[in-house]
Amino acid sequence: MFDFIFFRRMLTPILIQIIFWAALLFCIVAGFVDIFGENSVWNGIKILILGPIVVRMACEILILFFRINETLTDIKNNISTEIPHEDQT
């Protein structure tokens, strides 16, 4: 909880995952509505196949920035604990 309050732990990756599942559900519903509705069956099939792939790729790209930040933070912490700082006097 301490890390969350001081912005060391990010909330956005969790929100991105929630958005992913909502968008995935939307793609499935929209695909079936197009297939069984008045629109083209091919459009519905495209939405069912390509929709989840595009949504997943977009969410992965957004989460990638947070993973890069976490990795760089881990590297910084490992370097600062392994190498003692010398006085430059």
C-alpha positions as CSV (number, residue, x, y, z in Angstrom):
1,M,0.0,0.0,0.0
2,F,2.9,2.3,0.8
3,D,4.3,1.9,-2.8
4,F,0.8,2.6,-4.2
5,I,0.4,5.8,-2.2
6,F,3.8,7.2,-3.3
7,F,3.4,6.2,-7.0
8,R,6.0,3.5,-6.9
9,R,3.3,1.0,-7.9
10,M,1.2,1.9,-10.9
11,L,-2.6,1.6,-11.2
12,T,-2.7,2.0,-15.0
13,P,-1.6,-1.5,-15.9
14,I,-4.5,-2.9,-14.0
15,L,-6.9,-0.5,-15.7
16,I,-5.5,-1.4,-19.1
17,Q,-6.3,-5.1,-18.4
18,I,-9.8,-4.2,-17.4
19,I,-10.2,-2.1,-20.6
20,F,-8.8,-5.1,-22.6
21,W,-11.5,-7.5,-21.3
22,A,-14.2,-4.9,-21.9
23,A,-13.0,-4.3,-25.4
24,L,-12.7,-8.0,-26.1
25,L,-16.3,-8.5,-24.9
26,F,-17.4,-5.6,-27.2
27,C,-15.7,-7.2,-30.2
28,I,-17.4,-10.5,-29.6
29,V,-20.8,-8.9,-29.2
30,A,-20.3,-6.6,-32.2
31,G,-19.2,-9.5,-34.3
32,F,-22.2,-11.6,-33.6
33,V,-24.5,-8.6,-34.0
34,D,-23.0,-8.0,-37.5
35,I,-23.3,-11.7,-38.4
36,F,-26.9,-12.1,-37.3
37,G,-28.0,-8.5,-38.0
38,E,-28.6,-6.7,-41.2
39,N,-24.9,-6.1,-41.9
40,S,-22.5,-8.3,-43.8
41,V,-21.5,-11.7,-42.4
42,W,-18.0,-11.0,-43.5
43,N,-17.7,-7.9,-41.5
44,G,-18.9,-9.8,-38.4
45,I,-16.3,-12.5,-39.0
46,K,-13.6,-9.8,-39.4
47,I,-14.6,-8.2,-36.2
48,L,-14.6,-11.6,-34.4
49,I,-11.1,-12.5,-35.7
50,L,-9.2,-9.2,-36.0
51,G,-10.9,-7.2,-33.2
52,P,-9.4,-9.2,-30.3
53,I,-6.0,-9.3,-32.0
54,V,-5.9,-5.5,-32.5
55,V,-7.2,-4.8,-29.0
56,R,-4.6,-7.2,-27.5
57,M,-1.8,-5.6,-29.5
58,A,-2.8,-2.1,-28.4
59,C,-3.0,-3.0,-24.8
60,E,0.3,-4.9,-24.9
61,I,2.0,-1.8,-26.3
62,L,0.6,0.4,-23.5
63,I,1.6,-2.1,-20.8
64,L,5.1,-2.4,-22.4
65,F,5.9,1.2,-21.3
66,F,5.1,0.2,-17.7
67,R,7.2,-3.0,-17.9
68,I,10.1,-1.0,-19.3
69,N,9.8,1.4,-16.3
70,E,9.7,-1.5,-13.8
71,T,12.8,-3.1,-15.4
72,L,14.8,0.1,-15.4
73,T,13.8,0.7,-11.8
74,D,15.0,-2.9,-10.9
75,I,18.3,-2.3,-12.8
76,K,18.8,1.1,-11.0
77,N,18.1,-0.6,-7.6
78,N,20.5,-3.5,-8.4
79,I,23.3,-1.1,-9.5
80,S,22.9,1.1,-6.5
81,T,23.2,-1.8,-4.1
82,E,26.1,-3.6,-5.9
83,I,28.4,-0.6,-6.5
84,P,29.4,1.5,-3.5
85,H,29.5,5.2,-4.2
86,E,33.0,6.7,-4.0
87,D,33.7,10.2,-2.7
88,Q,35.0,12.3,-5.5
89,T,37.0,14.8,-3.4
